[in-house]
Amino acid sequence: MTDDEYEGLVHDLVTGLVGGTPALLPSDVSGGAKNTIIGASRFAHQIHVSVRAQSFLVLVECKYWSRPVPDEAVLVLASRLADIRNANPSLEVRASLVSMKACTKGARVLAAYFGISLDVVSSIQETRSDSETKFLRLSSRMFRLLIGVTQKSSRARVTNPECGLRPGKVRIYD
């Protein structure tokens, strides 16, 4: 499996979730090398998979790596999230990092601080097996992320004024 095939699998997963959830429609699921979103810096960020609707935007970064996802990968996604969020103040902008390997401890701490969802699928073959256990786990986590952007939270949100990001929960599944 290649990086592009892994991104395609995640794209198909997100497309299926969005298409099967009336609360998320109408939404546009995009992906691939030409899927770019302009940030407040005017930089065109290439996003592996994105879901855009009238009130929200979800960014999904895919990592088909044979090693644990390092801190730097989360920092890069956090900076993309901040730049894109600042360019789209009327949208609820969220991010998820989907990887083949678990993240380092530092990456988990950073993801929690920046409100980035982490999801791990340890074997792509497992996702295509009869049980599809890992695929369904990822599906349910991604579904919660997508549904979360369509619902207003009743609790107050704490925003870090230095970076424009909100602290969140880390979700790690293997």
C-alpha positions in Angstrom: 0.0 0.0 0.0 1.2 3.5 -0.8 0.6 6.8 0.9 -1.8 7.8 -1.8 -3.8 4.5 -1.4 -4.0 5.1 2.4 -5.3 8.6 1.8 -7.8 7.2 -0.7 -9.0 4.7 1.9 -9.5 7.5 4.5 -11.2 9.7 1.8 -13.6 6.8 1.0 -14.3 6.4 4.7 -15.1 10.0 5.3 -17.2 10.2 2.1 -19.3 7.2 3.3 -19.8 8.8 6.7 -20.8 12.1 5.3 -23.1 10.6 2.7 -24.8 8.4 5.3 -25.4 11.2 7.8 -28.2 13.7 6.9 -27.0 16.2 9.6 -23.7 16.6 7.7 -25.3 17.3 4.3 -24.8 19.2 2.2 -21.0 18.8 2.6 -18.1 18.6 0.1 -15.5 15.9 0.8 -12.2 16.6 -1.1 -8.8 15.1 -1.2 -5.6 14.5 -3.1 -2.6 16.6 -4.1 -4.8 19.4 -5.5 -6.9 19.8 -2.4 -5.7 23.1 -1.0 -7.1 25.5 1.5 -5.9 29.1 1.8 -4.9 30.2 5.3 -4.9 33.7 6.7 -1.2 33.9 5.8 -2.4 33.4 2.1 -0.4 30.2 2.0 -2.2 27.3 0.1 -2.2 24.3 2.5 -2.4 20.9 0.9 -4.9 18.9 3.0 -5.1 15.1 2.5 -8.9 15.0 3.1 -11.2 17.8 4.0 -14.9 18.1 4.7 -16.5 21.5 4.1 -20.0 22.6 4.8 -21.7 25.9 5.4 -20.9 26.0 9.1 -17.8 23.8 9.5 -14.5 22.5 8.0 -12.7 19.4 9.0 -9.1 18.8 8.1 -7.8 15.2 8.0 -4.0 14.5 7.8 -3.1 10.9 6.8 0.2 9.4 7.9 1.1 6.0 6.4 4.4 5.7 8.3 6.3 2.7 9.6 7.4 4.6 12.7 5.4 6.4 15.5 4.1 9.9 14.5 6.5 12.4 16.0 5.8 15.7 17.7 6.7 17.7 14.6 3.8 16.2 12.6 1.3 17.4 15.2 2.9 20.8 15.3 2.7 21.1 11.5 -1.0 20.2 11.6 -1.6 22.6 14.5 -0.1 25.4 12.5 -2.2 24.6 9.5 -5.3 24.5 11.7 -4.5 27.9 13.2 -3.8 29.5 9.8 -6.9 28.0 8.2 -9.1 28.7 11.3 -7.9 32.4 11.3 -8.9 32.7 7.6 -12.4 31.2 8.2 -13.7 32.8 11.4 -17.3 32.0 10.6 -16.5 28.2 10.4 -16.0 25.7 13.1 -12.6 24.3 12.0 -11.3 21.0 13.4 -8.5 18.6 12.6 -7.7 14.9 12.8 -4.5 13.0 12.3 -5.0 9.4 11.1 -2.0 7.2 11.1 -0.8 3.6 10.8 1.3 3.8 14.0 0.7 5.3 17.4 2.0 8.8 18.1 4.8 9.6 20.5 4.0 10.8 24.0 4.9 14.4 23.0 2.7 14.2 19.9 -0.2 13.1 22.2 0.4 16.0 24.6 0.5 18.5 21.7 -2.6 17.0 20.1 -4.5 17.4 23.3 -3.4 21.0 23.7 -4.3 22.0 20.2 -7.6 20.0 20.0 -6.5 17.6 17.3 -8.1 14.2 17.2 -5.7 11.2 16.8 -6.8 8.0 15.3 -4.7 4.9 14.6 -5.4 2.0 12.3 -2.5 -0.4 12.8 -3.1 -2.6 9.7 -4.9 -1.7 6.5 -5.5 -5.4 5.9 -7.5 -5.5 9.2 -9.7 -2.8 7.9 -10.6 -4.9 4.9 -11.1 -8.1 6.9 -14.5 -9.7 7.5 -14.8 -8.2 11.0 -13.6 -4.7 9.9 -13.1 -4.0 13.6 -10.4 -1.3 13.3 -12.1 0.3 10.3 -15.3 0.5 12.3 -13.5 2.0 15.3 -12.0 4.7 13.1 -15.4 5.2 11.5 -17.0 5.8 14.8 -14.3 8.2 15.9 -14.4 10.2 12.7 -18.2 10.2 12.9 -18.0 11.8 16.3 -15.6 14.4 15.1 -17.8 15.2 12.1 -21.0 15.3 14.2 -19.3 17.4 16.9 -18.8 20.2 14.4 -22.5 20.3 13.6 -23.6 20.7 17.3 -23.0 23.6 19.6 -21.3 22.7 22.8 -23.1 23.8 26.0 -19.8 24.2 27.8 -17.6 27.3 27.5 -14.7 27.0 25.2 -11.2 28.1 26.3 -9.2 29.6 23.5 -5.5 30.0 23.5 -5.1 33.6 22.3 -1.5 33.0 21.2 -2.3 30.4 18.6 -6.1 30.6 18.1 -6.5 26.9 18.9 -8.6 25.2 21.5 -7.5 22.5 23.9 -9.2 19.2 23.2 -9.2 15.5 23.9 -6.7 12.9 22.6 -8.3 9.8 21.1 -5.9 7.0 20.4 -7.1 3.6 19.2 -5.1 0.6 18.0 
